[in-house]
Amino acid sequence: MRITHLDAIEVLDSRGNPTIEAWLRLEDGSEGRALTPSGASTGEHEAAELRDGDPSRYQGKGVLNAVGHIRGEIADALIGTTPSGQRELDNRMRELDGTPNKGRLGANALLAVSIAYARAAAQARTLPLYQYLGGTDADLLPVPCLNVINGGRHADNTVDFQEFKIVPHHAPNFAEAIRMGEEVFHALKALLHARGLSTGVGDEGGFAPNLHSNEQAIELILEAIAKAGYTPGTDVSLALDPATSEMWHHGRYRFFKSNQKEVDSDAMIALWSDWFDRYPIVLMEDPLSEHDWDGWAEITRRLGGRVELVGDDIFCTNPDLLRRGIREGVANSVLIKPNQIGTVTETLDCIELAKSAGYGCYVSHRSGETEDTFIADLVVGTGCGHIKTGSGCRGERTAKFNRLLRIEHELGTRARFAGRSAFVR
């Protein structure tokens, strides 16, 4: 189907920073739109997000140059062409950019066009987006992992670790899992309020109270699970993203908020092993830094049979980095963030590679999000089984939950819920 129209504008993400909305039309009138998110805690090998750098606009964060690339060079290359499919379109844009990290045209520009084309192509085929991405058999709804307490670089509080999440896996379907998660979220809010702790929320909708230790965050969440009427570990488990690349300091890990101490890889592995003994944790994302490949191999050898160890910063949704991880026995799962790699095709390639190696795939939002719900269709289309898109509030987070609720309703009796089996051990 021939591409007849491509345009873009500068819009806003959930932080009030500029981002891109692109829309693309095919000759039959099918149209797709897409908005791109932005991360705060980012891996060094992520595809390059193009910002203007003009301090007179949005403190240099404008994206008019990237928008201009879509309206100009990318539109000139695509309008009037008839791609054979998603891969041809994405490859054409990658070749046009010509850089390893998409830094010339901007990964944010390429991804917006790539997703917009996917939506238009799905509409032209009268398919829902999740079936365009994964085939007509796509029917697996994910376990939602709700980020209910924030710390690290995502909050101005005393907690070193970035994300403390609840995992309502013991549910018959996605709708009930969301209900369980929201009930725990509101129980936690009431608990914090009763103890005089802040119930203000951070970028991803999680609470960001000042606590006397990192462990207190776990203890509060476990209490909230019980307060909501559920059994920790049986009904609702825990997942963590300590974002340890942010703690990496000259080859060691610095607890930069709570006590300023520095420890080595062995001490961090011992800490996580102790937490796995004491708490019902089913998933740990970035337990070690992206620079600590030897430590990653060691933690995978020692603890990979107990919990899903997810590589985010160390892999950056990049098939080449994931191949190295597979060779070296690093992690047993990969975080999937489309804007880390910059096209739909490369995102799908990373998922396929992970699955072929027996790795899990954990689909993720970014901290600077938009109302775009692409990742909800992606997680169903690829059957990845679990997703994180923030906490139990903020419209850009709940938009993904609402899209998944609609997909589950649309699938009807065909819909399956991943449950605890989604987590690699």
PAZA-794080 format. One record per residue (C-alpha): residue number from 0; x, y, z. Coordinates in Angstrom, 2 decimals, always signed. Example, Ala and Ser with C-alpha at 12.3 -4.5 7.8 and 13.67 -1.06 7.14 Angstrom:
[fike 0, [+12.30, -4.50, +7.80]]
[fike 1, [+13.67, -1.06, +7.14]]
//
This chain:
[fike 0, [+0.00, +0.00, +0.00]]
[fike 1, [+1.50, +3.32, -1.11]]
[fike 2, [+2.35, +5.96, +1.50]]
[fike 3, [+0.61, +9.23, +0.59]]
[fike 4, [+1.13, +11.46, +3.61]]
[fike 5, [+3.59, +11.89, +6.49]]
[fike 6, [+3.70, +14.74, +8.98]]
[fike 7, [+4.76, +15.49, +12.57]]
[fike 8, [+4.47, +18.12, +15.28]]
[fike 9, [+6.11, +18.89, +18.61]]
[fike 10, [+3.85, +17.85, +21.51]]
[fike 11, [+4.37, +17.20, +25.25]]
[fike 12, [+5.19, +14.13, +27.31]]
[fike 13, [+4.11, +13.41, +30.90]]
[fike 14, [+6.86, +15.59, +32.32]]
[fike 15, [+5.84, +18.57, +30.23]]
[fike 16, [+8.88, +18.15, +28.00]]
[fike 17, [+8.64, +18.20, +24.20]]
[fike 18, [+8.27, +15.00, +22.22]]
[fike 19, [+7.12, +14.01, +18.74]]
[fike 20, [+3.76, +13.02, +17.33]]
[fike 21, [+3.88, +11.65, +13.80]]
[fike 22, [+1.06, +10.55, +11.53]]
[fike 23, [+1.17, +8.58, +8.32]]
[fike 24, [-1.52, +7.85, +5.74]]
[fike 25, [-1.77, +5.12, +3.09]]
[fike 26, [-3.49, +5.40, -0.27]]
[fike 27, [-6.66, +3.67, +0.93]]
[fike 28, [-7.06, +6.27, +3.68]]
[fike 29, [-5.71, +4.07, +6.48]]
[fike 30, [-3.88, +6.24, +8.99]]
[fike 31, [-1.65, +5.75, +11.99]]
[fike 32, [-0.42, +8.13, +14.69]]
[fike 33, [+2.31, +7.69, +17.28]]
[fike 34, [+3.96, +9.61, +20.11]]
[fike 35, [+7.41, +8.78, +21.44]]
[fike 36, [+8.37, +8.60, +25.14]]
[fike 37, [+11.63, +9.61, +26.83]]
[fike 38, [+13.68, +8.03, +29.61]]
[fike 39, [+15.47, +9.65, +32.56]]
[fike 40, [+17.52, +6.67, +33.76]]
[fike 41, [+19.05, +5.66, +30.45]]
[fike 42, [+21.62, +3.11, +29.28]]
[fike 43, [+24.75, +4.39, +27.56]]
[fike 44, [+24.06, +2.30, +24.45]]
[fike 45, [+20.49, +3.46, +23.82]]
[fike 46, [+19.61, +4.81, +20.39]]
[fike 47, [+20.07, +8.58, +20.34]]
[fike 48, [+17.14, +10.86, +21.13]]
[fike 49, [+17.54, +14.05, +19.12]]
[fike 50, [+17.00, +17.30, +21.06]]
[fike 51, [+17.48, +20.79, +19.66]]
[fike 52, [+19.84, +22.10, +22.34]]
[fike 53, [+18.42, +25.62, +21.98]]
[fike 54, [+18.39, +27.08, +25.52]]
[fike 55, [+15.78, +29.68, +24.52]]
[fike 56, [+13.16, +26.94, +24.02]]
[fike 57, [+12.19, +24.32, +26.63]]
[fike 58, [+15.63, +24.55, +28.29]]
[fike 59, [+17.18, +23.04, +25.17]]
[fike 60, [+14.85, +20.03, +25.08]]
[fike 61, [+12.86, +21.01, +22.00]]
[fike 62, [+12.47, +18.50, +19.17]]
[fike 63, [+11.83, +20.80, +16.21]]
[fike 64, [+14.87, +19.46, +14.36]]
[fike 65, [+13.60, +15.88, +14.69]]
[fike 66, [+10.13, +17.01, +13.59]]
[fike 67, [+11.77, +18.74, +10.64]]
[fike 68, [+13.54, +15.52, +9.66]]
[fike 69, [+10.17, +13.73, +9.52]]
[fike 70, [+8.54, +16.48, +7.48]]
[fike 71, [+11.57, +16.79, +5.21]]
[fike 72, [+14.11, +14.06, +4.59]]
[fike 73, [+12.07, +11.12, +5.88]]
[fike 74, [+8.88, +12.24, +4.13]]
[fike 75, [+10.80, +12.76, +0.88]]
[fike 76, [+12.16, +9.22, +1.12]]
[fike 77, [+8.85, +7.53, +2.00]]
[fike 78, [+5.94, +9.39, +0.38]]
[fike 79, [+5.00, +7.73, -2.90]]
[fike 80, [+6.74, +4.45, -2.00]]
[fike 81, [+5.08, +1.11, -1.40]]
[fike 82, [+6.98, -0.79, +1.32]]
[fike 83, [+6.50, -4.55, +1.27]]
[fike 84, [+6.05, -4.44, +5.03]]
[fike 85, [+7.28, -3.15, +8.36]]
[fike 86, [+10.84, -4.41, +7.92]]
[fike 87, [+11.35, -2.71, +4.57]]
[fike 88, [+10.06, +0.61, +5.89]]
[fike 89, [+12.22, +0.46, +9.02]]
[fike 90, [+15.32, -0.61, +7.08]]
[fike 91, [+14.80, +2.25, +4.65]]
[fike 92, [+14.77, +4.76, +7.51]]
[fike 93, [+17.84, +3.21, +9.15]]
[fike 94, [+19.75, +3.43, +5.88]]
[fike 95, [+18.61, +7.01, +5.44]]
[fike 96, [+19.91, +7.90, +8.92]]
[fike 97, [+23.19, +6.11, +8.29]]
[fike 98, [+24.50, +6.10, +11.87]]
[fike 99, [+24.83, +3.18, +14.32]]
[fike 100, [+22.71, +4.90, +16.99]]
[fike 101, [+20.23, +6.79, +14.76]]
[fike 102, [+21.78, +10.00, +15.97]]
[fike 103, [+21.56, +11.97, +12.72]]
[fike 104, [+17.79, +11.92, +12.23]]
[fike 105, [+16.97, +10.91, +15.80]]
[fike 106, [+15.67, +7.62, +17.16]]
[fike 107, [+12.65, +9.53, +18.47]]
[fike 108, [+11.82, +10.59, +14.89]]
[fike 109, [+12.34, +7.13, +13.42]]
[fike 110, [+10.30, +5.38, +16.12]]
[fike 111, [+7.35, +7.77, +15.73]]
[fike 112, [+7.20, +7.05, +12.00]]
[fike 113, [+7.75, +3.31, +12.50]]
[fike 114, [+4.84, +2.98, +14.97]]
[fike 115, [+2.59, +5.24, +12.90]]
[fike 116, [+3.21, +3.02, +9.87]]
[fike 117, [+2.45, -0.11, +11.94]]
[fike 118, [-0.90, +1.35, +12.96]]
[fike 119, [-1.77, +2.37, +9.41]]
[fike 120, [-0.76, -1.03, +8.04]]
[fike 121, [-2.84, -2.79, +10.69]]
[fike 122, [-5.85, -0.65, +9.81]]
[fike 123, [-5.37, -1.37, +6.10]]
[fike 124, [-5.45, -5.09, +6.89]]
[fike 125, [-8.48, -4.63, +9.21]]
[fike 126, [-6.44, -6.11, +12.05]]
[fike 127, [-6.04, -4.86, +15.61]]
[fike 128, [-2.47, -3.68, +16.16]]
[fike 129, [-1.57, -6.60, +18.44]]
[fike 130, [-2.48, -9.06, +15.68]]
[fike 131, [-0.54, -7.09, +13.07]]
[fike 132, [+2.49, -7.35, +15.37]]
[fike 133, [+2.08, -10.96, +16.45]]
[fike 134, [-0.38, -12.79, +14.22]]
[fike 135, [-4.01, -13.73, +14.59]]
[fike 136, [-3.23, -16.19, +17.41]]
[fike 137, [-2.02, -13.42, +19.75]]
[fike 138, [-4.16, -13.82, +22.88]]
[fike 139, [-1.92, -13.70, +26.00]]
[fike 140, [-2.62, -10.85, +28.45]]
[fike 141, [+0.32, -9.83, +30.64]]
[fike 142, [+0.80, -9.59, +34.38]]
[fike 143, [+0.94, -5.86, +35.25]]
[fike 144, [+3.87, -4.85, +37.47]]
[fike 145, [+2.89, -1.62, +39.24]]
[fike 146, [+5.66, +0.70, +40.44]]
[fike 147, [+4.21, +1.84, +43.78]]
[fike 148, [+7.25, +3.31, +45.59]]
[fike 149, [+9.83, +5.40, +43.73]]
[fike 150, [+13.37, +6.27, +44.71]]
[fike 151, [+16.75, +6.72, +43.09]]
[fike 152, [+16.88, +9.26, +40.24]]
[fike 153, [+13.08, +9.15, +39.96]]
[fike 154, [+12.37, +10.79, +43.32]]
[fike 155, [+13.74, +13.48, +45.65]]
[fike 156, [+13.63, +11.26, +48.71]]
[fike 157, [+15.94, +9.13, +50.85]]
[fike 158, [+15.48, +5.82, +48.97]]
[fike 159, [+18.44, +4.61, +46.89]]
[fike 160, [+16.62, +2.11, +44.72]]
[fike 161, [+14.47, +3.37, +41.88]]
[fike 162, [+11.39, +1.13, +41.63]]
[fike 163, [+9.53, -1.06, +44.10]]
[fike 164, [+6.75, -2.90, +42.29]]
[fike 165, [+3.78, -5.11, +43.10]]
[fike 166, [+2.99, -8.12, +40.90]]
[fike 167, [-0.66, -9.30, +41.13]]
[fike 168, [-0.08, -12.61, +39.37]]
[fike 169, [-2.64, -14.81, +41.14]]
[fike 170, [-5.68, -13.71, +39.15]]
[fike 171, [-7.95, -15.42, +36.63]]
[fike 172, [-7.59, -12.62, +34.08]]
[fike 173, [-6.02, -9.23, +33.44]]
[fike 174, [-9.03, -7.26, +34.67]]
[fike 175, [-8.87, -8.96, +38.07]]
[fike 176, [-5.11, -8.50, +38.22]]
[fike 177, [-5.53, -4.74, +37.70]]
[fike 178, [-8.23, -4.66, +40.38]]
[fike 179, [-5.89, -6.40, +42.83]]
[fike 180, [-3.04, -4.06, +41.97]]
[fike 181, [-5.14, -0.94, +42.37]]
[fike 182, [-6.51, -2.15, +45.70]]
[fike 183, [-2.98, -2.64, +47.01]]
[fike 184, [-1.96, +0.77, +45.61]]
[fike 185, [-4.77, +2.51, +47.50]]
[fike 186, [-4.11, +0.46, +50.65]]
[fike 187, [-0.49, +1.64, +50.50]]
[fike 188, [-1.62, +5.26, +50.14]]
[fike 189, [-3.80, +4.95, +53.24]]
[fike 190, [-0.96, +3.29, +55.14]]
[fike 191, [+1.49, +6.05, +54.25]]
[fike 192, [-1.02, +8.72, +55.16]]
[fike 193, [-1.70, +7.11, +58.53]]
[fike 194, [+2.02, +7.20, +59.32]]
[fike 195, [+2.47, +10.80, +58.31]]
[fike 196, [+4.48, +9.91, +55.20]]
[fike 197, [+4.14, +11.66, +51.86]]
[fike 198, [+1.52, +10.39, +49.44]]
[fike 199, [+2.63, +12.66, +46.62]]
[fike 200, [+3.50, +10.73, +43.46]]
[fike 201, [+6.54, +10.82, +41.21]]
[fike 202, [+7.05, +10.68, +37.46]]
[fike 203, [+5.64, +7.17, +37.16]]
[fike 204, [+2.79, +7.55, +39.65]]
[fike 205, [+4.47, +5.80, +42.56]]
[fike 206, [+4.71, +7.28, +46.04]]
[fike 207, [+8.00, +8.89, +47.04]]
[fike 208, [+8.12, +9.13, +50.85]]
[fike 209, [+11.27, +9.71, +52.87]]
[fike 210, [+12.05, +6.38, +54.56]]
[fike 211, [+14.68, +5.35, +57.10]]
[fike 212, [+15.96, +2.51, +54.89]]
[fike 213, [+15.50, +0.82, +51.53]]
[fike 214, [+14.08, -2.21, +53.34]]
[fike 215, [+11.29, -0.08, +54.80]]
[fike 216, [+9.87, +0.34, +51.30]]
[fike 217, [+9.54, -3.45, +51.02]]
[fike 218, [+8.00, -3.75, +54.49]]
[fike 219, [+5.40, -1.06, +53.78]]
[fike 220, [+4.38, -2.73, +50.53]]
[fike 221, [+4.04, -6.15, +52.17]]
[fike 222, [+1.86, -4.57, +54.86]]
[fike 223, [-0.29, -2.91, +52.18]]
[fike 224, [-0.74, -6.22, +50.34]]
[fike 225, [-2.04, -7.80, +53.55]]
[fike 226, [-4.18, -4.73, +54.33]]
[fike 227, [-5.84, -5.10, +50.90]]
[fike 228, [-6.78, -8.69, +51.78]]
[fike 229, [-4.11, -10.57, +49.83]]
[fike 230, [-1.28, -12.90, +50.77]]
[fike 231, [+2.21, -11.71, +49.86]]
[fike 232, [+3.96, -14.17, +47.59]]
[fike 233, [+0.80, -16.17, +46.92]]
[fike 234, [-1.52, -13.55, +45.49]]
[fike 235, [+0.78, -10.57, +45.01]]
[fike 236, [+4.56, -10.74, +44.80]]
[fike 237, [+7.26, -8.10, +44.45]]
[fike 238, [+9.55, -6.90, +41.67]]
[fike 239, [+12.41, -4.40, +41.90]]
[fike 240, [+14.41, -2.13, +39.67]]
[fike 241, [+17.21, -0.65, +41.78]]
[fike 242, [+18.73, +1.00, +38.65]]
[fike 243, [+22.24, +0.22, +39.85]]
[fike 244, [+23.94, +1.80, +36.84]]
[fike 245, [+23.02, +5.09, +38.53]]
[fike 246, [+24.92, +3.89, +41.62]]
[fike 247, [+28.09, +2.84, +39.75]]
[fike 248, [+31.07, +4.89, +40.89]]
[fike 249, [+34.64, +4.02, +39.89]]
[fike 250, [+34.00, +0.29, +39.80]]
[fike 251, [+31.90, +0.13, +42.96]]
[fike 252, [+28.31, +0.80, +44.01]]
[fike 253, [+27.60, +3.97, +45.99]]
[fike 254, [+24.44, +4.22, +48.07]]
[fike 255, [+24.09, +7.88, +47.20]]
[fike 256, [+21.06, +8.68, +49.37]]
[fike 257, [+20.74, +6.53, +52.47]]
[fike 258, [+24.26, +6.18, +53.92]]
[fike 259, [+26.86, +7.04, +51.25]]
[fike 260, [+28.62, +3.70, +51.66]]
[fike 261, [+30.34, +1.99, +48.73]]
[fike 262, [+30.37, -1.77, +48.11]]
[fike 263, [+31.69, -4.13, +45.44]]
[fike 264, [+29.81, -6.55, +43.18]]
[fike 265, [+30.05, -9.45, +45.64]]
[fike 266, [+28.44, -7.35, +48.35]]
[fike 267, [+25.60, -6.33, +46.03]]
[fike 268, [+25.01, -9.95, +45.05]]
[fike 269, [+24.99, -10.91, +48.73]]
[fike 270, [+22.44, -8.16, +49.42]]
[fike 271, [+20.11, -9.42, +46.72]]
[fike 272, [+20.52, -13.02, +47.82]]
[fike 273, [+19.50, -12.00, +51.34]]
[fike 274, [+16.48, -10.08, +50.02]]
[fike 275, [+15.42, -13.09, +47.91]]
[fike 276, [+15.57, -15.22, +51.07]]
[fike 277, [+13.45, -12.78, +53.09]]
[fike 278, [+10.99, -11.31, +50.60]]
[fike 279, [+8.67, -12.72, +47.88]]
[fike 280, [+10.56, -11.21, +44.93]]
[fike 281, [+9.91, -12.75, +41.51]]
[fike 282, [+11.79, -10.27, +39.31]]
[fike 283, [+14.88, -8.09, +39.67]]
[fike 284, [+15.75, -5.60, +36.96]]
[fike 285, [+19.29, -4.22, +36.69]]
[fike 286, [+20.59, -5.73, +39.96]]
[fike 287, [+24.07, -4.70, +38.75]]
[fike 288, [+25.46, -1.96, +36.53]]
[fike 289, [+25.66, -2.05, +32.74]]
[fike 290, [+29.44, -1.71, +33.20]]
[fike 291, [+29.71, -4.77, +35.46]]
[fike 292, [+29.60, -7.65, +32.97]]
[fike 293, [+31.62, -9.99, +35.20]]
[fike 294, [+29.34, -9.29, +38.13]]
[fike 295, [+26.29, -9.90, +35.94]]
[fike 296, [+27.64, -13.32, +34.90]]
[fike 297, [+28.24, -14.18, +38.56]]
[fike 298, [+24.81, -13.11, +39.80]]
[fike 299, [+23.17, -15.01, +36.95]]
[fike 300, [+25.14, -18.15, +37.85]]
[fike 301, [+24.31, -17.85, +41.55]]
[fike 302, [+20.77, -16.47, +41.57]]
[fike 303, [+19.35, -16.91, +38.06]]
[fike 304, [+17.60, -20.13, +39.06]]
[fike 305, [+15.67, -18.33, +41.80]]
[fike 306, [+14.34, -15.16, +40.18]]
[fike 307, [+13.95, -13.43, +36.83]]
[fike 308, [+17.05, -11.26, +36.32]]
[fike 309, [+16.21, -8.61, +33.74]]
[fike 310, [+18.84, -6.71, +31.78]]
[fike 311, [+17.83, -3.16, +30.89]]
[fike 312, [+20.80, -0.78, +30.71]]
[fike 313, [+23.15, -3.63, +29.84]]
[fike 314, [+21.09, -4.66, +26.75]]
[fike 315, [+19.13, -1.53, +25.72]]
[fike 316, [+16.72, -3.65, +23.61]]
[fike 317, [+19.67, -4.12, +21.25]]
[fike 318, [+19.98, -7.55, +19.60]]
[fike 319, [+23.78, -7.21, +19.34]]
[fike 320, [+24.17, -6.53, +23.07]]
[fike 321, [+21.72, -9.32, +23.88]]
[fike 322, [+23.76, -11.77, +21.79]]
[fike 323, [+26.80, -10.96, +23.90]]
[fike 324, [+24.76, -11.51, +27.05]]
[fike 325, [+23.56, -14.89, +25.82]]
[fike 326, [+27.14, -15.93, +25.00]]
[fike 327, [+28.45, -14.84, +28.38]]
[fike 328, [+25.58, -16.17, +30.50]]
[fike 329, [+24.37, -12.71, +31.55]]
[fike 330, [+20.78, -12.35, +32.85]]
[fike 331, [+17.86, -14.59, +31.95]]
[fike 332, [+15.51, -11.89, +30.69]]
[fike 333, [+15.62, -8.63, +28.73]]
[fike 334, [+13.67, -5.42, +29.19]]
[fike 335, [+11.91, -4.29, +26.02]]
[fike 336, [+11.74, -0.54, +25.43]]
[fike 337, [+11.13, +0.35, +21.76]]
[fike 338, [+12.67, +3.82, +22.07]]
[fike 339, [+15.96, +2.28, +23.21]]
[fike 340, [+16.46, +0.80, +19.74]]
[fike 341, [+14.31, +3.07, +17.56]]
[fike 342, [+12.15, +0.91, +15.25]]
[fike 343, [+9.36, -1.62, +15.56]]
[fike 344, [+11.29, -4.21, +13.55]]
[fike 345, [+14.39, -4.11, +15.74]]
[fike 346, [+12.19, -4.34, +18.83]]
[fike 347, [+10.54, -7.48, +17.46]]
[fike 348, [+13.96, -8.89, +16.49]]
[fike 349, [+15.20, -8.48, +20.06]]
[fike 350, [+12.14, -10.27, +21.43]]
[fike 351, [+12.55, -13.12, +18.94]]
[fike 352, [+16.24, -13.51, +19.81]]
[fike 353, [+15.50, -13.55, +23.53]]
[fike 354, [+12.80, -16.17, +23.20]]
[fike 355, [+14.97, -18.38, +21.00]]
[fike 356, [+17.61, -18.38, +23.77]]
[fike 357, [+15.08, -19.14, +26.53]]
[fike 358, [+15.23, -15.60, +27.94]]
[fike 359, [+12.18, -13.80, +29.27]]
[fike 360, [+10.94, -10.53, +27.77]]
[fike 361, [+9.59, -7.78, +30.02]]
[fike 362, [+7.88, -4.94, +28.13]]
[fike 363, [+8.36, -1.45, +29.55]]
[fike 364, [+7.26, +2.18, +29.38]]
[fike 365, [+9.59, +5.14, +30.00]]
[fike 366, [+9.48, +7.61, +32.87]]
[fike 367, [+8.67, +10.43, +30.44]]
[fike 368, [+5.59, +8.82, +28.89]]
[fike 369, [+2.71, +9.82, +26.63]]
[fike 370, [-0.86, +8.70, +26.14]]
[fike 371, [+0.30, +6.41, +23.31]]
[fike 372, [-0.60, +2.78, +24.06]]
[fike 373, [+1.68, +0.97, +21.60]]
[fike 374, [+3.42, -1.13, +24.26]]
[fike 375, [+0.06, -2.60, +25.37]]
[fike 376, [-0.49, -4.03, +21.88]]
[fike 377, [+3.18, -5.03, +21.72]]
[fike 378, [+3.06, -7.13, +24.88]]
[fike 379, [-0.05, -9.00, +23.70]]
[fike 380, [+1.17, -9.36, +20.13]]
[fike 381, [+4.46, -10.90, +21.23]]
[fike 382, [+3.13, -12.88, +24.21]]
[fike 383, [+5.83, -11.50, +26.51]]
[fike 384, [+3.66, -12.13, +29.56]]
[fike 385, [+4.47, -9.14, +31.79]]
[fike 386, [+4.59, -5.38, +31.46]]
[fike 387, [+5.51, -2.35, +33.52]]
[fike 388, [+3.89, +0.94, +32.69]]
[fike 389, [+4.00, +2.77, +36.00]]
[fike 390, [+1.86, +2.84, +39.09]]
[fike 391, [-1.87, +2.82, +39.73]]
[fike 392, [-2.48, +6.44, +38.72]]
[fike 393, [-1.59, +9.14, +36.11]]
[fike 394, [-3.37, +9.03, +32.78]]
[fike 395, [-0.33, +8.20, +30.67]]
[fike 396, [+0.13, +5.04, +32.81]]
[fike 397, [-3.49, +3.94, +33.12]]
[fike 398, [-3.96, +4.46, +29.36]]
[fike 399, [-1.93, +1.29, +28.83]]
[fike 400, [-3.98, -0.60, +31.41]]
[fike 401, [-7.20, +0.58, +29.77]]
[fike 402, [-5.97, -0.53, +26.34]]
[fike 403, [-5.20, -3.98, +27.77]]
[fike 404, [-8.66, -4.14, +29.34]]
[fike 405, [-10.16, -3.38, +25.92]]
[fike 406, [-8.02, -6.03, +24.24]]
[fike 407, [-9.08, -8.61, +26.82]]
[fike 408, [-12.74, -7.72, +26.25]]
[fike 409, [-12.27, -7.89, +22.49]]
[fike 410, [-10.67, -11.34, +22.69]]
[fike 411, [-13.45, -12.62, +24.93]]
[fike 412, [-13.15, -16.32, +25.75]]
[fike 413, [-9.96, -16.53, +23.67]]
[fike 414, [-8.06, -14.32, +26.11]]
[fike 415, [-5.49, -16.02, +28.33]]
[fike 416, [-3.76, -14.51, +31.37]]
[fike 417, [-0.05, -15.18, +31.83]]
[fike 418, [-0.05, -15.44, +35.62]]
[fike 419, [+3.04, -16.44, +37.58]]
[fike 420, [+4.28, -18.66, +34.76]]
[fike 421, [+5.30, -15.48, +32.94]]
[fike 422, [+8.33, -15.08, +35.22]]
[fike 423, [+11.56, -16.85, +34.29]]
[fike 424, [+13.39, -18.93, +36.90]]
//
